[in-house]
Amino acid sequence: MGSLPSVTDAFQILGMEPKLVLSDDTLREAFREAGKRAHPDAGGGEGEFAALREAFAVVSSPSRRLRHWLELRGTPGEVRGSIDNSLMDLFAEVGAVTQLAVSVIRKRDEAKSALVRALLEGETQICREAVERAISQVETTIIRECAMFQDLEDSAAPDVEAAAKTARNLAFLEKWRAGLRAYFGRLV
């Protein structure tokens, strides 16, 4: 494995073991407990609490958590590259839904009267439903990509190339989900 790189351990900052498979509840509880010590109101410093927030951001993102876990093991994978071909159909769908959302939002923003906005409500509802379906598909795909985490944790010599590809896929999926959620928020 070689010598470990000098990497700030986000898991350690949160008081956790370096694990890929984590529940949201476990992560929130670790953040809460660490926050009791690191928050400026509890005697911690601004820098300490900022480091805690960044550690939480790293560990709560599956793609960042995987890359960080690999870094801590001294086996960082290539983070640049393309997504897996299996995600291209989903990418096309996310792109189409995004274009629809942009179009509907633009129409709503340009509407000068309550009547025009009311007439757009049916189209807006159809768009919201399309965005919700796309978010659901992206989240399902994130769960499917994260399914390999247990195997990686259990392996004495994880497949770094496969893990790096999964991290790239997850990074794209997380970006798509965030974008779709932002559009949904503008459609309500």
C-alpha atoms as one frame of an Amber mdcrd trajectory, in Angstrom:
protein
   0.000   0.000   0.000   2.934   2.351   0.552   2.991   5.354   2.836  -0.286
   7.117   3.388  -0.593  10.617   1.971  -0.924  13.613   4.239  -4.683  14.002
   3.999  -6.963  15.571   6.568  -9.184  12.717   7.736 -12.806  13.866   7.496
 -13.965  10.718   9.286 -11.647  11.430  12.205 -12.886  15.028  12.446 -16.421
  13.622  12.714 -15.282  11.011  15.263 -16.114   8.117  12.928 -14.384   5.077
  11.547 -13.514   5.448   7.849 -16.478   3.636   6.290 -18.181   3.855   2.940
 -21.496   2.392   4.078 -23.121   4.962   6.357 -26.691   5.827   7.169 -27.805
   9.448   7.084 -28.806   9.149  10.747 -25.338   7.912  11.753 -23.710  10.750
   9.862 -26.008  13.423  11.345 -25.462  12.073  14.847 -21.672  12.136  14.387
 -21.910  15.739  13.149 -24.099  16.714  16.109 -21.727  15.128  18.619 -18.613
  16.645  17.045 -20.428  19.986  16.791 -20.926  20.000  20.555 -17.144  20.301
  20.880 -16.227  22.286  17.768 -18.923  24.977  17.689 -17.652  28.413  18.776
 -20.479  28.683  21.343 -19.236  25.444  22.929 -15.608  26.542  23.198 -14.453
  25.559  19.728 -13.055  27.954  17.168 -14.397  29.203  13.853 -11.693  27.273
  11.996 -12.445  24.085  13.898 -16.173  24.349  13.130 -15.472  25.200   9.465
 -13.309  22.057   9.253 -16.154  20.064  10.793 -18.653  21.431   8.252 -16.267
  20.578   5.404 -15.715  17.070   6.809 -19.506  16.606   6.953 -19.805  17.797
   3.328 -17.134  15.300   2.228 -18.587  12.330   4.066 -22.230  13.099   3.228
 -21.500  13.087  -0.518 -21.116   9.497  -1.760 -18.684  10.508  -4.525 -16.519
  12.613  -2.225 -16.692  10.002   0.535 -15.465   7.301  -1.847 -12.608   9.452
  -3.178 -11.641  10.428   0.381 -11.782   6.804   1.569  -9.458   5.813  -1.278
  -7.091   8.712  -0.475  -6.906   7.652   3.166  -5.924   4.157   2.027  -3.181
   5.643  -0.142  -4.901   4.530  -3.343  -6.533   7.573  -4.927  -8.098   6.844
  -8.276  -8.265   9.078 -11.335 -11.157  11.442 -10.703 -11.231  12.954 -14.170
 -12.854  11.192 -17.040 -16.153  10.353 -18.564 -19.178   8.685 -17.062 -20.043
   5.076 -17.618 -21.931   4.357 -20.845 -24.787   2.917 -18.778 -25.560   6.450
 -17.559 -25.819   8.040 -21.004 -29.565   7.347 -21.392 -30.208   8.907 -18.002
 -28.010  11.864 -18.988 -30.150  12.387 -22.099 -33.330  12.277 -20.027 -31.959
  14.672 -17.413 -30.946  17.035 -20.220 -34.409  16.935 -21.790 -36.135  17.536
 -18.441 -33.719  20.361 -17.680 -34.513  22.036 -21.017 -38.234  21.689 -20.320
 -37.818  23.194 -16.851 -35.769  26.117 -18.190 -38.451  26.778 -20.800 -41.332
  26.711 -18.306 -39.444  28.830 -15.773 -38.652  31.391 -18.475 -42.316  31.539
 -19.505 -43.371  32.009 -15.883 -40.757  34.704 -15.302 -41.884  36.573 -18.425
 -45.598  36.325 -17.578 -46.935  39.825 -17.075 -50.329  38.974 -15.617 -51.940
  36.588 -13.173 -54.046  35.226 -16.043 -50.987  34.216 -18.063 -49.422  32.615
 -14.980 -52.680  30.740 -14.319 -52.746  29.495 -17.914 -49.204  28.174 -17.444
 -50.124  26.179 -14.327 -50.992  22.990 -16.250 -47.679  23.069 -18.120 -45.891
  23.854 -14.862 -47.488  20.853 -13.134 -46.484  18.517 -15.974 -42.953  19.883
 -15.773 -42.809  19.472 -11.974 -43.859  15.837 -12.358 -41.200  15.260 -15.025
 -38.549  16.805 -12.761 -39.709  14.663  -9.823 -39.465  11.497 -11.956 -35.974
  12.486 -13.110 -34.868  13.154  -9.517 -36.215   9.747  -8.513 -34.346   8.034
 -11.365 -31.115   9.809 -10.443 -31.505   8.882  -6.766 -32.190   5.247  -7.682
 -29.048   5.250  -9.810 -27.027   6.766  -6.949 -28.218   3.930  -4.696 -27.253
   1.386  -7.364 -23.777   2.925  -7.731 -23.306   2.926  -3.936 -24.129  -0.787
  -3.797 -20.448  -1.543  -4.463 -19.376   0.256  -1.259 -19.735  -2.814   0.942
 -17.597  -4.919  -1.404 -14.932  -2.199  -1.429 -14.911  -2.026   2.365 -14.653
  -5.803   2.644 -11.829  -6.117   0.109  -8.222  -6.235   1.251  -7.214  -4.843
  -2.166 -10.098  -2.836  -3.622 -10.320  -2.371  -7.384  -9.171   1.264  -7.494
 -10.031   1.723 -11.160 -13.619   0.513 -10.654 -13.920   2.624  -7.502 -12.659
   5.727  -9.340 -15.182   5.130 -12.122 -17.942   4.813  -9.527 -16.762   8.048
  -7.878 -16.933   9.828 -11.258 -20.400   8.439 -11.945 -21.571   9.508  -8.502
 -20.143  13.006  -8.934 -22.140  13.466 -12.135 -25.274  11.974 -10.579 -25.002
  14.240  -7.529 -24.579  17.266  -9.801 -27.625  16.256 -11.860 -29.696  15.727
  -8.698 -28.717  19.119  -7.303 -29.595  20.827 -10.586 -32.943  19.060 -10.853
 -33.785  19.921  -7.240 -32.971  23.570  -7.921 -35.294  23.597 -10.944 -38.020
  21.884  -8.949 -37.709  24.576  -6.293 -38.234  27.255  -8.922 -41.314  25.445
 -10.261 -43.244  25.398  -6.979
